[in-house]
Amino acid sequence: MVPIIKQLIETTFIAGEGNETTLQQQLHARLRSAILEGTLEAGTKLPASRAFAVQQAVSRNTVLAAYDQLVAEGYLETRRGAGTYVAHDLPDAFIKLDTSLAAPSLSPQQTKKRVPQTGLPAIDAFPTDVWARLNSSAWRQADLETLHYNDPMGYRPLRGAIASYLASARNVQSSADQILITSGLQQGLRLIIDSLLNDQNNIILEDPGYDGLLRTARACSPTVSFTQLDDAGACVPSTKSQNSLLVISPSHQYPLGITMPTARRLALINWAQETNSLILEDDYDSEFRYRGRPLNSLQGMSGGEQIIYGGSFSKSMFPSLRLGYLVLPPHLVSQVTQQREATDSFPSIMPQLALTKFISEGHFARHIRRLRKLHAIRQQCYIRCFQSKLCQYFTLIPSSAGLDLVARGTEKLKNSPFNCDKFWANAIQKSGLSALPLSKLYRCTEPIKGLLLGFANFPEDKIETATDKLAQIMLSETGF
């Protein structure tokens, strides 16, 4: 046993209630602190992972994940056949700032509190230990070719993994040669507009719809119009709309949560063929259906000739990953790729390497299965709490998919002085939950007052306490 390590481990790691960090995160933090404080000096050999796991009463995988992350961060180094050692050149030595030049710290009053966001998955359930290990492994296995400029369409093994997943999960007909990696759907929309459209082409968006896509469309094109929604989702645009780009979210329309039936999907495909137009199919929230199977994608139903299928991993993993994709019809690949090369050359390679492993080793499929179960539980808890504590104020619209619920104000609330969904959203945010007023997402049609409520990123106990607080806030504001 190494004596210095014995000093390090006199305290006990705690998992579960009362501790928000995993065992791997605790072990990583303690080892890093010991290295920075000099308790573990440069060149110190760490115990073998198996022996260290026994000493700590944790699993060997926990130790391996902590070691891998510290190696990736530069605190540890491995020597072939000799073991793991504390690195001589620590990364912190290169990033310390002169305190006279550092920006002044903000007081708690100056720090802006982050408003809870809608549309987030259960980020607390993401397997960060697995992701850290895969990132470390990707760095260790990266060769010189990988570290040079890469394919402008993205890392080919990742594109192949995405094509396989989409074929089985969404009946998308594609190959790796048709998939282009993006930072998200907004970048994808920009690439499509810049490479395939001209000033005379019309961009048609859903109304109501996602603010981000509207900002991108208006930044790229002088001609933006809208199609209204009915009970089946996006309405079919006029046949006069020749050579247009229609952007729709048929799996779970944002923000109203409508799942488009087959008949409407076929009608939109026919419209695209008749008008020589393109459809960008934003398969928003397609992974998260809690009852029944998802309908086939438009791309799969049409063969993909005039459908560009777009998606991202922001909702299925975590938003800051910033990885998405476009599935392009074969005849459009060259034009879009040339535009990519003219603007940003190619996307960052390292997160693509880790994501490839995450998908190909089965972690992504397991994570989605876990999230479906967890989101369904949290949705039911959310509905139960609103119905029991807030039914005099809000009526929730049933939904079998997605990460949000739509709520309407009751007649009593709408007939009160507190008849404004911006005020309702503010009250909900004060309680610690997330809400967005629906009225701000309408463009041409008469806005309907309501709320978009995020439920998936809140544990049940948080939902319980927050809805209690919300009931008190609403009572004080409305008087009933």
Wavefront OBJ file of the C-alpha trace (Angstrom):
o trace
v 0.000 0.000 0.000
v 1.249 3.481 -0.841
v 1.327 5.522 2.448
v 0.182 8.801 0.868
v -2.891 7.126 -0.576
v -3.724 5.764 2.862
v -3.891 9.345 4.187
v -6.182 10.330 1.359
v -8.819 7.723 2.066
v -9.517 8.098 5.741
v -12.923 9.643 5.017
v -15.871 7.748 3.564
v -17.558 8.338 0.209
v -21.306 8.801 0.469
v -23.836 8.009 -2.248
v -27.569 8.519 -2.382
v -29.762 10.805 -0.314
v -28.112 14.016 0.812
v -25.330 13.878 -1.759
v -25.786 15.264 -5.274
v -22.548 13.855 -6.735
v -21.756 10.313 -7.852
v -19.042 8.177 -6.282
v -16.922 8.645 -9.389
v -17.265 12.432 -9.135
v -16.362 12.359 -5.435
v -13.298 10.202 -6.034
v -12.205 12.372 -8.967
v -12.587 15.571 -6.900
v -10.682 14.166 -3.921
v -7.784 12.866 -5.989
v -7.571 16.144 -7.910
v -7.540 18.166 -4.674
v -4.824 15.948 -3.201
v -2.688 16.457 -6.308
v -3.153 20.246 -6.326
v -2.506 20.550 -2.587
v 0.688 18.516 -2.882
v -0.548 15.613 -0.758
v 0.041 13.501 -3.830
v 3.320 14.747 -5.233
v 4.436 14.625 -8.853
v 5.644 11.166 -9.808
v 3.651 9.383 -7.080
v 2.419 5.990 -8.239
v -1.263 5.316 -7.613
v -2.512 1.871 -6.567
v -3.820 -0.526 -9.192
v -7.499 0.096 -9.871
v -8.615 -3.225 -8.403
v -6.715 -2.746 -5.135
v -7.818 0.895 -4.856
v -11.470 -0.114 -5.404
v -11.258 -2.633 -2.535
v -9.643 -0.015 -0.296
v -12.388 2.519 -1.095
v -15.276 0.026 -1.001
v -16.376 1.134 -4.470
v -16.579 -0.666 -7.789
v -13.520 -0.985 -9.993
v -15.416 0.803 -12.790
v -15.762 3.829 -10.486
v -12.009 3.933 -9.963
v -11.275 3.386 -13.658
v -13.633 6.217 -14.636
v -12.025 8.617 -12.116
v -8.515 7.646 -13.264
v -9.480 8.017 -16.940
v -10.938 11.479 -16.380
v -7.845 12.647 -14.473
v -5.618 11.276 -17.241
v -7.684 13.123 -19.846
v -7.428 16.339 -17.804
v -3.652 15.987 -17.432
v -3.399 15.312 -13.679
v -2.356 11.671 -14.102
v -0.301 9.870 -16.701
v -0.029 6.202 -17.559
v 3.222 4.396 -18.250
v 2.919 1.243 -20.290
v 3.489 -1.759 -18.076
v 4.310 0.398 -15.045
v 0.970 1.839 -13.858
v -0.587 5.256 -13.223
v 1.381 8.223 -11.833
v 0.772 11.820 -10.802
v 1.827 14.010 -13.739
v 4.846 16.325 -13.404
v 3.289 19.168 -15.446
v -0.156 19.875 -14.030
v -2.724 21.672 -16.223
v -3.613 24.182 -13.497
v -0.082 25.566 -13.618
v -0.762 26.858 -17.133
v -4.133 28.448 -16.537
v -3.607 30.430 -13.321
v -4.174 34.159 -13.903
v -2.395 37.100 -12.343
v -4.870 38.141 -9.637
v -4.325 41.788 -10.533
v -5.663 41.052 -14.034
v -8.508 38.764 -13.042
v -12.055 40.026 -13.340
v -13.663 41.019 -10.022
v -15.939 38.399 -8.546
v -19.637 39.143 -8.499
v -21.609 39.412 -5.313
v -24.667 37.159 -4.910
v -26.838 40.205 -5.709
v -24.935 40.785 -8.975
v -25.140 37.158 -10.110
v -28.137 36.572 -12.356
v -30.091 33.507 -11.304
v -30.666 31.038 -14.130
v -34.340 30.762 -15.043
v -35.474 27.117 -15.331
v -35.793 26.178 -19.005
v -38.526 24.234 -20.747
v -37.746 21.387 -23.128
v -34.984 19.801 -21.056
v -34.609 16.052 -20.503
v -33.716 14.492 -17.149
v -30.145 15.785 -17.248
v -29.605 14.485 -13.711
v -29.997 10.943 -15.105
v -27.280 11.284 -17.747
v -24.455 8.713 -17.190
v -21.617 11.226 -16.746
v -19.206 8.523 -15.553
v -19.684 6.573 -18.789
v -19.350 9.743 -20.866
v -16.120 10.724 -19.052
v -14.641 7.286 -19.638
v -15.546 7.347 -23.348
v -14.056 10.833 -23.772
v -10.844 9.699 -22.101
v -10.728 6.572 -24.238
v -11.338 8.641 -27.393
v -8.382 10.894 -26.570
v -6.075 7.954 -25.853
v -6.994 6.205 -29.087
v -6.898 9.308 -31.339
v -4.201 8.976 -34.009
v -2.445 11.745 -35.928
v -4.855 11.452 -38.845
v -7.797 12.090 -36.520
v -6.138 15.217 -35.131
v -5.720 16.746 -38.604
v -8.447 18.417 -40.673
v -11.320 16.046 -41.195
v -14.292 15.306 -43.422
v -16.517 18.422 -43.821
v -19.582 16.198 -43.375
v -18.360 14.973 -39.996
v -16.761 11.844 -38.547
v -17.804 9.016 -40.842
v -18.174 6.270 -38.164
v -20.548 8.604 -36.275
v -22.544 9.215 -39.448
v -22.786 5.460 -39.951
v -23.938 4.934 -36.347
v -26.619 7.627 -36.742
v -27.829 6.104 -40.021
v -28.200 2.673 -38.353
v -30.044 4.137 -35.371
v -32.448 6.189 -37.503
v -33.204 3.214 -39.755
v -34.306 1.077 -36.799
v -35.936 3.776 -34.655
v -37.539 6.101 -37.226
v -37.554 4.181 -40.538
v -35.279 6.813 -42.081
v -33.775 5.590 -45.346
v -30.187 6.803 -45.538
v -26.508 5.939 -45.551
v -23.518 7.595 -43.932
v -22.910 9.436 -47.215
v -26.169 11.400 -46.771
v -25.609 12.522 -43.179
v -23.978 15.828 -42.302
v -23.027 16.573 -38.684
v -24.076 20.007 -37.369
v -24.111 21.863 -34.068
v -27.906 21.708 -34.083
v -30.943 22.331 -36.250
v -30.419 26.096 -36.441
v -27.007 25.623 -38.044
v -28.523 22.984 -40.297
v -31.266 25.383 -41.414
v -28.660 28.041 -42.152
v -26.637 25.634 -44.296
v -29.772 24.621 -46.235
v -30.826 28.217 -46.879
v -27.354 29.402 -47.878
v -26.651 26.475 -50.192
v -30.032 25.616 -51.745
v -32.246 28.727 -51.733
v -32.151 32.163 -53.332
v -33.862 35.465 -52.529
v -36.981 34.462 -54.461
v -37.514 31.217 -52.531
v -39.974 31.280 -49.654
v -39.294 29.839 -46.183
v -42.475 28.624 -44.478
v -42.523 28.080 -40.709
v -45.194 26.750 -38.357
v -47.278 29.281 -36.422
v -46.896 29.022 -33.462
v -43.372 27.685 -33.603
v -39.828 27.678 -32.275
v -38.237 31.119 -31.849
v -34.739 29.887 -32.720
v -35.695 28.721 -36.212
v -37.517 31.988 -36.855
v -34.425 34.013 -35.891
v -32.257 31.898 -38.193
v -34.698 32.161 -41.121
v -35.024 35.939 -40.803
v -31.250 36.339 -40.564
v -30.791 34.396 -43.816
v -33.761 35.297 -45.986
v -35.960 38.314 -46.701
v -38.940 36.047 -47.458
v -40.401 34.224 -44.445
v -44.063 33.212 -44.193
v -46.107 30.953 -41.939
v -48.538 28.063 -42.057
v -51.178 27.734 -39.373
v -51.850 24.645 -37.247
v -55.004 22.638 -36.776
v -55.692 19.436 -34.830
v -53.501 17.475 -37.281
v -50.499 19.831 -37.048
v -49.076 22.030 -39.804
v -51.630 22.846 -42.515
v -50.762 22.209 -46.154
v -49.511 25.475 -47.735
v -51.015 26.845 -50.913
v -49.977 25.180 -54.153
v -48.932 28.669 -55.309
v -45.912 28.347 -52.974
v -43.480 27.093 -55.605
v -39.846 26.275 -54.762
v -40.356 26.820 -51.048
v -38.756 25.361 -47.929
v -41.329 24.191 -45.375
v -40.021 23.562 -41.838
v -42.266 21.317 -39.713
v -42.097 19.200 -36.531
v -44.518 16.310 -37.157
v -43.511 13.938 -34.343
v -44.277 16.359 -31.511
v -45.041 19.871 -32.710
v -43.364 22.673 -30.798
v -44.978 24.128 -28.762
v -48.477 22.589 -28.952
v -47.378 18.940 -28.818
v -49.474 17.729 -31.773
v -48.473 14.401 -33.361
v -49.198 14.608 -37.085
v -51.369 11.740 -38.441
v -50.439 9.766 -41.544
v -53.003 11.452 -43.799
v -51.551 14.927 -43.164
v -48.004 13.618 -43.661
v -48.951 12.206 -47.070
v -50.698 15.468 -48.017
v -47.523 17.445 -47.237
v -45.382 15.038 -49.254
v -47.749 15.493 -52.216
v -47.571 19.283 -51.809
v -43.749 19.182 -51.911
v -43.829 17.154 -55.131
v -46.457 19.364 -56.790
v -44.662 22.634 -55.958
v -41.077 21.405 -56.395
v -40.461 22.373 -52.768
v -38.357 20.960 -49.929
v -39.485 19.961 -46.443
v -37.148 20.163 -43.456
v -38.540 17.547 -41.067
v -37.551 18.553 -37.540
v -38.078 15.298 -35.674
v -38.402 17.130 -32.379
v -38.834 14.880 -29.303
v -39.298 11.780 -31.482
v -37.439 9.600 -28.930
v -39.887 10.330 -26.139
v -43.224 8.654 -26.671
v -44.724 7.124 -23.547
v -47.596 5.212 -25.159
v -47.560 3.369 -28.471
v -44.965 3.472 -31.223
v -43.954 6.624 -33.138
v -45.354 7.079 -36.627
v -42.969 6.681 -39.545
v -40.946 9.722 -40.510
v -41.924 11.714 -43.608
v -38.467 10.922 -44.957
v -39.121 7.188 -44.672
v -42.606 7.453 -46.158
v -41.470 9.475 -49.189
v -38.119 7.825 -49.863
v -36.392 11.078 -48.973
v -36.397 12.667 -52.421
v -37.668 16.065 -51.246
v -37.390 15.638 -47.477
v -34.405 16.752 -45.400
v -34.536 15.047 -42.017
v -32.996 16.986 -39.116
v -32.327 16.127 -35.493
v -30.032 16.799 -32.567
v -28.805 15.157 -29.368
v -29.712 18.137 -27.165
v -32.926 16.532 -25.904
v -31.754 12.927 -25.766
v -28.428 13.663 -23.991
v -27.672 17.218 -22.817
v -28.009 20.642 -24.512
v -24.374 21.768 -24.284
v -23.216 18.768 -26.342
v -24.080 20.868 -29.435
v -24.248 18.007 -31.905
v -26.984 17.439 -34.474
v -27.350 16.141 -38.007
v -29.071 16.525 -41.356
v -30.078 13.580 -43.534
v -29.845 14.995 -47.055
v -31.318 13.626 -50.308
v -28.372 12.266 -52.350
v -28.706 14.910 -55.071
v -28.299 17.752 -52.525
v -25.268 16.426 -50.620
v -22.648 18.097 -52.819
v -24.200 21.587 -52.659
v -24.624 21.583 -48.882
v -21.145 20.137 -48.314
v -19.563 22.857 -50.455
v -21.314 25.474 -48.333
v -20.031 23.805 -45.163
v -16.465 23.873 -46.513
v -16.837 27.545 -47.383
v -17.965 28.529 -43.873
v -16.613 26.375 -41.047
v -14.675 23.554 -42.797
v -15.767 20.738 -40.447
v -17.198 20.257 -36.922
v -15.047 19.582 -33.826
v -13.904 15.976 -33.864
v -13.488 14.966 -30.192
v -17.161 15.023 -29.083
v -17.968 13.092 -32.258
v -15.503 10.354 -31.278
v -17.076 9.997 -27.835
v -20.628 10.049 -29.229
v -19.705 7.333 -31.738
v -18.625 5.086 -28.867
v -21.698 6.038 -26.841
v -24.008 4.920 -29.650
v -22.073 1.905 -30.970
v -21.487 0.390 -27.510
v -25.206 0.492 -26.728
v -25.117 3.248 -24.082
v -27.357 5.575 -26.101
v -30.140 3.009 -26.538
v -30.013 2.102 -22.831
v -30.059 5.785 -21.863
v -33.131 6.463 -24.025
v -34.965 3.494 -22.487
v -34.178 4.777 -18.975
v -35.284 8.302 -19.872
v -38.611 7.133 -21.305
v -39.465 5.408 -18.017
v -38.213 8.287 -15.859
v -39.925 10.989 -17.931
v -43.220 9.074 -17.828
v -43.011 8.892 -14.013
v -42.233 12.602 -13.731
v -45.004 13.517 -16.149
v -47.557 11.599 -14.081
v -46.289 13.242 -10.884
v -46.545 16.671 -12.510
v -50.097 16.046 -13.743
v -51.171 14.682 -10.359
v -49.775 17.708 -8.494
v -51.362 20.238 -10.866
v -54.736 18.520 -10.772
v -54.779 18.296 -6.972
v -53.295 21.703 -6.091
v -53.808 24.038 -9.058
v -56.957 22.868 -10.863
v -58.744 26.173 -10.114
v -56.097 27.974 -12.180
v -54.871 25.666 -14.960
v -56.073 22.821 -17.160
v -53.355 20.538 -18.539
v -53.660 19.204 -22.090
v -53.005 15.418 -22.173
v -49.867 14.341 -24.045
v -48.271 10.965 -24.711
v -44.928 12.364 -25.837
v -42.319 15.042 -25.299
v -40.666 16.882 -22.428
v -43.330 19.561 -21.867
v -47.029 19.897 -21.194
v -49.367 22.590 -22.479
v -51.655 24.292 -19.954
v -54.600 26.628 -20.484
v -55.990 29.025 -17.920
v -59.358 28.105 -16.419
v -62.366 30.347 -17.090
v -62.100 31.632 -13.539
v -58.458 32.637 -14.052
v -59.146 34.178 -17.477
v -61.982 36.259 -16.015
v -59.741 37.570 -13.242
v -57.387 40.610 -13.368
v -54.557 38.050 -13.527
v -55.463 37.134 -17.144
v -51.998 37.206 -18.756
v -49.894 34.144 -19.564
v -46.690 36.150 -19.085
v -47.735 36.701 -15.468
v -48.626 33.011 -15.133
v -45.203 31.979 -16.452
v -43.480 34.383 -14.075
v -45.352 32.904 -11.099
v -44.369 29.377 -12.117
v -40.723 30.365 -12.532
v -40.771 31.929 -9.057
v -41.864 28.563 -7.685
v -38.771 26.914 -9.192
v -40.426 25.211 -12.162
v -40.093 26.121 -15.856
v -42.728 27.812 -17.987
v -42.995 29.744 -21.234
v -46.008 31.853 -22.271
v -47.547 30.427 -25.437
v -48.673 33.822 -26.688
v -45.078 34.886 -27.447
v -44.675 31.999 -29.922
v -47.452 33.149 -32.309
v -46.584 35.234 -35.386
v -49.620 35.804 -37.637
v -52.595 34.049 -36.103
v -54.367 35.414 -33.033
v -52.295 34.362 -29.988
v -53.884 31.869 -27.629
v -53.011 32.355 -23.978
v -51.440 29.353 -22.335
v -48.255 27.887 -20.963
v -45.563 25.467 -22.038
v -44.501 23.618 -18.876
v -41.285 21.605 -18.641
v -41.546 18.545 -16.403
v -38.808 16.097 -17.420
v -35.855 17.799 -15.710
v -37.481 17.926 -12.255
v -37.383 15.055 -9.715
v -40.685 14.152 -8.101
v -39.813 15.724 -4.736
v -38.967 19.009 -6.478
v -42.290 18.921 -8.335
v -44.159 18.312 -5.066
v -42.545 21.201 -3.153
v -42.605 23.617 -6.115
v -46.308 23.086 -6.817
v -47.049 23.720 -3.120
v -45.187 27.023 -3.423
v -46.910 27.813 -6.728
v -50.343 27.280 -5.141
v -49.428 29.830 -2.452
v -48.172 32.318 -5.064
v -51.327 31.974 -7.165
v -53.556 32.412 -4.108
v -51.739 35.598 -3.099
v -51.907 36.982 -6.652
v -55.517 36.080 -7.490
v -57.210 35.965 -4.106
v -58.910 32.622 -4.849
l 1 2 3 4 5 6 7 8 9 10 11 12 13 14 15 16 17 18 19 20 21 22 23 24 25 26 27 28 29 30 31 32 33 34 35 36 37 38 39 40 41 42 43 44 45 46 47 48 49 50 51 52 53 54 55 56 57 58 59 60 61 62 63 64 65 66 67 68 69 70 71 72 73 74 75 76 77 78 79 80 81 82 83 84 85 86 87 88 89 90 91 92 93 94 95 96 97 98 99 100 101 102 103 104 105 106 107 108 109 110 111 112 113 114 115 116 117 118 119 120 121 122 123 124 125 126 127 128 129 130 131 132 133 134 135 136 137 138 139 140 141 142 143 144 145 146 147 148 149 150 151 152 153 154 155 156 157 158 159 160 161 162 163 164 165 166 167 168 169 170 171 172 173 174 175 176 177 178 179 180 181 182 183 184 185 186 187 188 189 190 191 192 193 194 195 196 197 198 199 200 201 202 203 204 205 206 207 208 209 210 211 212 213 214 215 216 217 218 219 220 221 222 223 224 225 226 227 228 229 230 231 232 233 234 235 236 237 238 239 240 241 242 243 244 245 246 247 248 249 250 251 252 253 254 255 256 257 258 259 260 261 262 263 264 265 266 267 268 269 270 271 272 273 274 275 276 277 278 279 280 281 282 283 284 285 286 287 288 289 290 291 292 293 294 295 296 297 298 299 300 301 302 303 304 305 306 307 308 309 310 311 312 313 314 315 316 317 318 319 320 321 322 323 324 325 326 327 328 329 330 331 332 333 334 335 336 337 338 339 340 341 342 343 344 345 346 347 348 349 350 351 352 353 354 355 356 357 358 359 360 361 362 363 364 365 366 367 368 369 370 371 372 373 374 375 376 377 378 379 380 381 382 383 384 385 386 387 388 389 390 391 392 393 394 395 396 397 398 399 400 401 402 403 404 405 406 407 408 409 410 411 412 413 414 415 416 417 418 419 420 421 422 423 424 425 426 427 428 429 430 431 432 433 434 435 436 437 438 439 440 441 442 443 444 445 446 447 448 449 450 451 452 453 454 455 456 457 458 459 460 461 462 463 464 465 466 467 468 469 470 471 472 473 474 475 476 477 478 479 480
